[in-house]
């Protein structure tokens, strides 16, 4: 059954990707009404996140952001489907990069790069970056979370790798970095660090949108260990199907910065970016579901379980 579902979904995806944008956006507008008013997809989570993140805004302003966000979300779905098999020429017109001079300067002096980006629409188009950076012996790779279904995981990897970028599973990122170094290959490692880490991956908290927020720190650790230069990719929608992505230079050498400075700086840049266009960030994610109190309770529970197992062994 799963095989049949896979072929139905991927065939439908291929057919939709052949449609012109004007038709896709017509369906996107219809989808908006279905998702927002009928299915009410994660409406409570989105509203809670916006209210807590923008306490200074009125209820009418929050509602306006919600409506715009769901329109952008539906556009994201059809734009991502359209990305399947899109020619190099067309995708370069859809997303234009700025600030590449500094990137090339870093690469020319032999450094590698860690690139922070985020779930800002439409982040999927960033897979076209290898078409804009021409540098010998450079691997461009993006960290991602593999899907449980291997067929669908391979399908989405095919879409994201069609412009010669690599996809690296999060749990083997360090292994790939070490391999690049052994091969004396430079790398540009793209990382999305704006979602909520699992309990066991929480090592740092900061204030993000007025809320105590656990954050990923693995990207900073890799950048510091390898002495990478670091950039933030600031994405912005110009109009439907047209985006810009600006490389914002953060540091020339991550190893020289105090611990957690890069992570803190990333979230400051991201917050400024979101405040300018709040409808363009992925609010459907329950970003603040994990709390310090919840972490404390979990650690206490695990400690009791370990103590109980130790007693059972001694008996």
C-alpha positions in Angstrom: 0.0 0.0 0.0 2.8 2.4 0.9 4.4 1.8 -2.5 1.1 2.6 -4.3 0.7 5.8 -2.3 4.3 6.8 -3.1 3.7 6.5 -6.8 0.4 8.3 -6.7 1.8 11.2 -4.8 5.0 11.6 -6.8 3.1 11.3 -10.1 0.7 13.9 -9.0 3.6 16.1 -7.8 5.3 15.8 -11.3 2.1 16.7 -13.1 1.5 19.7 -10.9 5.1 20.9 -11.4 4.4 21.2 -15.1 1.7 23.8 -14.6 2.4 27.5 -15.0 2.7 29.7 -11.9 -0.5 31.6 -12.7 -2.5 28.3 -12.5 -0.6 27.2 -9.3 -1.4 30.4 -7.6 -5.0 30.1 -8.5 -5.0 26.7 -6.7 -3.0 28.3 -3.8 -5.8 30.8 -3.3 -8.4 28.1 -3.1 -6.1 26.1 -0.8 -5.9 29.0 1.5 -9.6 29.0 2.2 -9.6 25.3 2.8 -6.5 25.3 5.1 -7.6 28.4 7.0 -11.3 28.2 7.3 -12.2 24.5 6.9 -9.2 22.4 8.1 -8.0 25.2 10.4 -4.5 23.8 10.2 -2.6 24.6 13.4 -4.6 27.8 13.9 -4.3 27.6 17.7 -0.6 27.1 17.6 -0.1 30.0 15.1 -2.3 32.4 17.1 -0.5 31.5 20.4 2.9 32.0 18.9 2.0 35.4 17.3 0.3 36.7 20.5 3.3 35.7 22.7 5.8 37.0 20.2 4.1 40.4 19.5 2.5 41.5 22.8 2.5 45.1 21.6 0.2 44.3 18.6 -3.6 44.5 18.8 -5.8 41.5 18.1 -6.7 42.9 14.6 -3.0 43.2 13.8 -2.4 39.6 14.9 -5.3 38.5 12.7 -3.9 40.3 9.7 -0.5 38.6 10.1 -2.3 35.2 10.5 -4.2 35.7 7.2 -1.0 36.8 5.3 1.0 33.9 6.8 -1.5 31.2 5.6 -1.5 32.8 2.2 2.3 32.5 2.2 2.2 29.0 3.5 -0.1 27.9 0.6 2.2 29.6 -1.9 5.1 27.8 -0.3 3.4 24.4 -1.1 2.8 25.1 -4.7 6.1 26.8 -5.3 7.9 23.8 -3.8 6.0 21.5 -6.1 7.0 23.7 -9.0 10.6 23.4 -8.0 10.6 19.7 -9.1 12.5 19.6 -12.4 12.7 23.4 -12.8 15.5 24.4 -15.1 18.6 26.1 -13.8 17.8 29.3 -15.8 14.3 29.6 -14.3 15.3 28.9 -10.7 18.0 31.5 -10.9 15.3 34.0 -11.9 13.1 33.0 -8.9 15.8 33.5 -6.3 18.6 36.0 -6.6 21.5 36.1 -4.2 23.3 39.2 -3.0 26.5 39.6 -0.9 28.3 36.9 -2.8 31.5 39.0 -3.2 32.3 38.4 0.5 31.6 34.7 0.1 34.0 34.4 -2.8 36.6 36.4 -0.9 36.4 33.9 2.0 36.6 30.9 -0.3 39.5 32.3 -2.2 41.6 32.5 0.9 40.9 28.8 1.6 38.3 28.9 4.3 35.1 26.9 4.6 31.7 28.5 5.5 28.9 27.7 7.8 25.7 29.3 6.5 22.8 29.9 8.9 19.4 30.2 7.3 15.9 29.7 8.5 12.3 28.6 7.8 11.6 31.9 6.0 9.6 31.6 2.8 10.7 30.2 0.5 13.7 28.5 1.9 13.5 25.6 -0.5 14.8 27.7 -3.3 18.1 28.1 -1.5 19.0 24.7 -2.9 19.9 26.6 -6.1 23.0 28.1 -4.4 25.5 25.9 -6.3 24.5 27.6 -9.5 25.7 31.0 -8.1 29.0 29.9 -6.5 31.7 28.7 -8.8 34.7 27.5 -6.9 36.9 24.5 -7.5 37.0 21.7 -4.8 33.9 23.1 -3.0 31.1 20.9 -1.5 27.8 22.7 -0.8 25.7 20.7 1.6 22.6 21.3 3.7 21.8 19.6 7.0 18.4 18.0 7.1 16.2 15.7 9.1 15.6 12.4 7.1 12.0 11.3 6.7 10.9 8.0 8.2 9.6 6.8 4.8 12.8 6.0 2.8 11.0 6.3 -0.6 9.8 9.8 0.2 13.1 10.7 1.8 14.9 9.9 -1.5 12.3 11.7 -3.5 12.7 15.0 -1.6 16.5 14.6 -1.6 16.3 14.3 -5.4 14.4 17.6 -5.6 16.8 19.3 -3.2 20.0 17.9 -4.8 19.0 18.6 -8.4 21.3 21.7 -8.6 24.3 19.7 -7.2 23.9 20.5 -3.5 24.3 17.7 -1.1 21.9 16.7 1.7 23.5 15.6 5.0 21.5 13.9 7.7 21.9 15.9 11.0 23.2 12.9 13.0 26.1 12.3 10.6 27.0 16.0 10.0 30.3 15.9 11.9 31.3 12.7 10.0 30.9 14.5 6.7 32.8 17.5 7.9 35.7 15.3 8.9 35.5 13.6 5.5 35.7 16.9 3.7 38.8 17.8 5.7 40.5 14.5 5.0 39.9 15.1 1.3 41.2 18.6 1.7 37.9 19.9 0.3 36.4 23.2 1.3 32.7 23.2 2.2 29.8 25.5 2.6 27.4 23.9 5.2 23.9 25.2 5.3 22.0 24.8 8.6 18.5 25.7 9.8 18.8 26.2 13.5 15.5 28.0 14.2 13.3 25.1 15.3 12.9 23.5 18.7 15.6 20.9 19.6 14.8 17.6 21.3 15.1 17.4 25.0 18.5 15.7 24.9 19.9 18.3 22.5 19.1 21.3 24.7 22.4 23.0 25.9 21.6 26.7 25.6 18.7 29.0 26.3 18.2 32.6 25.1 15.5 35.3 24.8 13.8 35.0 21.4 10.7 37.1 20.8 10.3 37.8 24.6 10.3 34.1 25.4 12.8 31.8 27.1 13.8 29.6 24.2 15.9 26.4 23.9 18.1 26.4 20.8 20.4 24.3 18.7 24.1 24.9 19.2 25.7 22.2 17.0 26.3 24.5 14.0 28.3 26.9 16.2 30.4 24.0 17.6 31.2 22.8 14.1 32.0 26.3 12.9 34.3 26.9 15.9 36.1 23.6 15.6 36.9 24.1 11.9 37.6 27.9 12.1 34.9 28.6 9.5 33.7 32.0 8.4 30.0 32.3 9.1 27.1 34.0 7.3 23.4 34.5 7.8 21.1 34.1 4.8 18.4 36.8 5.0 15.6 35.8 2.7 12.8 38.2 1.5 9.9 37.9 -0.9 9.8 40.5 -3.6 6.5 39.2 -5.0 4.9 35.8 -5.7 7.6 33.4 -7.0 10.3 36.0 -6.7 12.8 36.1 -3.8 16.1 37.6 -2.8 18.6 36.1 -0.4 21.3 38.3 1.2 24.5 36.9 2.6 25.0 38.8 5.9 28.6 38.4 7.2 28.8 37.3 10.9 32.4 36.5 11.4 35.6 35.6 9.5 36.6 33.0 12.1 34.2 31.3 14.4 37.0 29.9 16.6 37.8 33.5 17.8 34.4 34.2 19.2 33.2 33.6 22.8 31.1 30.5 23.4 27.5 30.9 22.3 28.1 34.3 20.6 27.4 32.9 17.2 24.1 31.3 18.3 23.0 34.5 20.1 23.9 36.6 17.1 22.0 34.3 14.7 18.8 34.6 16.7 19.2 38.4 16.9 19.5 38.6 13.1 16.6 36.2 12.6 14.3 38.1 15.0 15.0 41.4 13.2 14.3 39.7 9.9 11.0 38.2 11.2 9.9 41.5 12.7 10.2 43.2 9.4 8.0 40.5 7.6 6.3 38.4 10.3 4.1 36.7 7.8 7.1 35.0 6.2 8.3 32.8 9.0 7.0 29.3 9.8 4.7 29.9 12.8 2.9 26.5 12.6 5.8 24.9 14.5 5.2 24.7 18.2 8.5 26.5 18.8 8.1 27.1 22.6 6.7 23.8 23.7 9.8 22.9 25.7 10.5 24.8 28.9 13.1 24.9 31.6 10.6 23.4 34.1 9.8 20.6 31.7 13.5 19.9 31.2 14.1 19.8 34.9 11.2 17.4 35.4 12.5 15.2 32.7 16.0 15.1 34.1 14.6 14.2 37.6 12.5 11.4 36.1 15.5 10.0 34.2 17.7 10.2 37.3 15.1 8.2 39.3 14.9 5.6 36.5 18.7 5.2 36.5 18.7 4.9 40.3 16.0 2.3 40.1 17.9 0.3 37.5 21.0 0.4 39.6 19.2 -0.9 42.6 17.8 -3.8 40.5 21.3 -4.7 39.4 22.6 -4.7 42.9 19.9 -7.0 44.0 
